[in-house]
């Protein structure tokens, strides 16, 4: 080493696919759910997951070293169990399960990110459209079961953000909300449950509506959340005091972002609010690495789509006529970008 400078940070990032794939394979194999009822030996897990003896203990002990499993004892008599975080977030029966998004990352994104270099060189998407000629959404909407799995994956990763938004935002001056691209209705249901005076509508394409209606019936919110059909490119937004869009704006290019913001402005009353829940990038583009990598992910998925800073959001909203904006930090790298009319 020269001047005490170590290559460790470089190597840790360069080989970051090692721990990533170890975790993703564990989720794919259902390891954490197998441990939901208590610790098991390596041999029991090997049999349950259909593993070859060669890799079993390397695999399990790597997860111990990564802090994703705990182990009591060693060797054949050692017993493996979940950590508090894997028990909460990676056991399928847990209400806070986020494994769905990791399964999608394993099945799709891990492979597509192998083509980041061509994406950077061409500006073109590297997902299904490159292989089959069909877009990601085209593939999803052709298969109702896969569509619902995708929405569940997004719900798992969004729950903490939606719950934090429902806690932090001042709903006292508002009575109605329309969630554009609302999928299963999760955001509307969380807000209605926490704020009994709110009437909410979750709005999405016709293929999504039956799924949302079924999920909302399970919430027992007394009809305060309804599911409606919208094509947010073809249709005007419904009138509401608050318009929300969770992980919607980043899917599109600048022209479409501005179009959606303008539609929200037209649907809101004076004093109303547009809320975009996204991985908002810090204005200096130095700190929110996840938000910046999500923008690279949008390149891989859609080409022209991108994530954005709070300053960019404010500029676009002021251009549409909004009077002021604020950024409300949520869970992890996410924030709620709010524009007031």
N, C-alpha and C positions, 0 to 999 in steps of 0.2 A: 504493500500500500504506500502511496505517495502522499505526504502531508496528512496522514491519518484518514484519507478518503477511502471509503470501502465500496466495493461493487455490490454489496448485499441488497440494497434497495432496487438496483437495476435487475439483478437476478431474480428477486422475489416477484417483480412485476412480469419479467419475461417468462417465467415458469408458472405464472398465475393460473394457467389452464390446468395444471395438476390438481390443486385443491378444488377448483371449480368442478372439474369432471368427477372427482371423487364424491363430492356432495351430490351432484346431479344424478349419478348412478345410484347412490343410496336412496334418494327420493324415488327414482324409477323402480327400484327393487322393493319399495315399501318397507325399508328397514325400520324407520322410526315408528311406523304404525304397528309393526310386529312387536315392538318393545313397549307398547302402550300399557299392557297389563303387568309389566314387571321385567326385570333383567333376565337375560338368557345367556347360555354359554355360546362360545364360538361355534361349536358343533351343531347346536340347535339352530342357530341362525344360518349356518351353512346349508343345512337340510331344508329349512323353510324357504330360503331364497334360491335354492338350486345352484349353489356356487361350487366351483372346483376347489379342492383342498389347497392347491398351490397359492391362491390369492386371498383366501379367506381372512387369515389373521393380519396380513399386511393391510388389507382393506379396512378391517375393523379398528386396528391400532392406529392407522393413519387418521381415522375419524376421532379417535381419542386425543391424538396429538393436536388436532385442529380445534379441539374444544367442542366437538359436536356429539360425542358420546362420553360416558364415564365408564370406568372399568374397575371392578373390585377383584383383586387377585390377579393371577397371570396364567398364561398357558391354557391348557385344556380345561382347567377348573375355574378359570377367570370368568366373570359374568359381566356382560355389557348392558348398559341401560341408557336411557335418554338423559340429557341435561335438562334443566328447567326450560331453556329456550326451545330446544327441539321438541320437548313434550308439548309446549304451548303452540308452536307454529308449524310443526311438521308431522303431527299425528292427524290423520284424516278426519277423525271424528271431532276434533277440536273446533269450536266456533271461530277461532283465529287462525285456522290453517292457511298457509301461504304456499303449500307445495304445488298447487295448480300452476302458478306462474313459473315455478322451477321446472315442472314437467314440460311446459311449453318451451322454455329456454333449452332444455335438453333435446327435445324432439326437433326444434326448428332453429333457434338462434345460434346454438353452439356450432352447427354446421354452416349456417349462412355467414357468421362472423369470420369464418375461414376465408371468405372472399372480400374482406375489408379492403385489401390493396386494390383489386379491380374497381371496387366502388369509389375509392378515392381518385382513381385515374380516370374513370368514365362519368361519375356522377349518376350512375344508373343503379336501380335496385338489384339486389342479389338474392331475393327470396324466391317464392314459388313462381313468380311471373317469368323469371329467367329460365326456369326448368320446364314449366308447363304452358306458359303464355297466359295463365290466370293469376289475378292479383290475390294477395292474402285474403282480403275480404270476400272476393269472389269464391275462393275455395271454402271459406268458412260458411257462407250463407247457402252453399250447395248441400251442406250436411248439417241438419238441425242438431244432432247429438254433439257434433264437434263444435258448433256455434255455442251451445250451452256450456260446454267444457271451457271454451275460451272466456266466456263471460264470467264463469266461476273463478277462473284464474285471475282475471282482472279484479274481481270483487275481493279476493283474498288479499291482494297487494294494496288495495285502495281503502280497506276498512279503517285502518288507523288514521289515514288522512281525513276521511269523511267524518269520523267521530271527533277528531280534533277540530275540524272546521265547525261542526255543530256546537262545540263547546265555546269556541273563541269568537265567532261572528255574532254581532248584535242583531238578533231577529225581532227585537221588540217593536220596531217601527214598520214591520212588514207583515203581510198576512198570506201572500201567495207566492209560490215558487214553481218554476218549470225547469226541469233538468233535461237539457238537450243531449241526446245520445246517452240516455239514462240506463241502458242495458237492463239488468234485473230489477232496477228500482231501488238499489241499495242506498244511495245517497238520500233520496226522498224519504225512504223509510226511517233512516237514522235521524234525519231532521225532524220529521213528524213525531217520532217517539220522544224526542227530547224537548220539543216545543209544541205543546198541544194546541196552540192557537193557529198553527200553520196548516194551510191546505196546499198540497204538493201534487204536481203532475210529472210523471216520468215519460219522456217522449223519445221514441226510437222507431226504427223501420217495422213494417208489418210482421216480418218473421220473428221479431223479438217480442212483440206485444204479448202473445200467449204465455211466454216464459215469465215475463214480468208480472202478469196478472196472477199466475199460479204462485209465484214467490210472495207477492203482496198479500194474498189471502192467508198465507201462513203467519203474517206479521200481526194480524188482529188490530189494525189501526182504525177501525170504524169508518172506513171509506174516506179517510182524510188524504189518502194517496191513490191516485188513479193512473192507469197506463193509457197512453194515447199514441197514435201512429203519426209519425212525421218523417218526411224526407227533408233533412235540413238544408239541402241545396235547392230543392224545388219549391219548398213551402216556406211561408213566413212563420216566425216563431209565435207561439201563443202569448197572449198578454199575461204578464205576471209582474209582481213587485221585485222578484229576484229571478235572474236567469243564471243557471249554473251549467258549466261544461267541464266534466272531469276527464282529463287526458284526451281531449278532442282536438283542440287547436294545433297541437304539435304534429298531428297526422297530415297536415296540409301545407301547401306552399303559401307564400306571402299573399298572393291575390285572394286565395280562399280564406285565409285567416282574417283578412280585412273584411271580406264579404260576411263572414259569420259574426264578427264584431258589429258591423253595421246593422245586421238583422236584429241582434240583441238590443241595440240602441233603439230601434224603431218599436220594439215590443214593450219597452219599459216605460213606466210613468216617471215624471220628475221626482227625484229622490230614490229611484230604483237603482238596483245594483246588478252588474254583470260580474260573475265569479268564475274564473278559470283556475281549476286545480291542476297543477302541473309541477314538474321538477324544474322550477324557475331557476335559470342560471344567474349567478351573481353578476352585477353590472360590469365588474372588472374581468370577468371570465377567468378567474384564478382559483376559486375555492370549490364550487359545486362540481366536482369531478363526475359524479353520477349523472347530473343533468347534462353535462357536455358529452358523456358517453351515450346517453339516451338520444342526443341529437345525431350522433354517428349511427345509432341504431335506426333512426328514422331515415337516414341516407340509405342504409342497407334494405330497409323495408319498402320505402316509397320514393327514393330519389330526391325529389325537391322538398320534401317535408323536413322540418327542423324544429328543435326546441329553442327557447328564446329567453332573453333577460327581462327583468322587471322594467328597465328603461325602454326596451323595445315595445313591450305591452302598453306602457303608458303613452308612448308616441302614437301607436296605432289607435288607441282609444280616444285620445285627445283629437286626433284627426277625424274620428267618427262623430265627435260632439260631446263626449263625456267630460265632466267638469273636473274631476280629480280621481286619483288612483292611490291605492296602497297595496303593500305586500304583507300578507299574514303568514308567518312561518307555521308549518304543520309538522308532521312526523318525518324524521330523517331529512332527506334532501328536498322534500316537496314543500310547496307554498300555495296559498290561495292568492291569486292576483285579482284584485277587486277594482272595478271601475264604477263610479257613481255618476248618475245622470243628473 
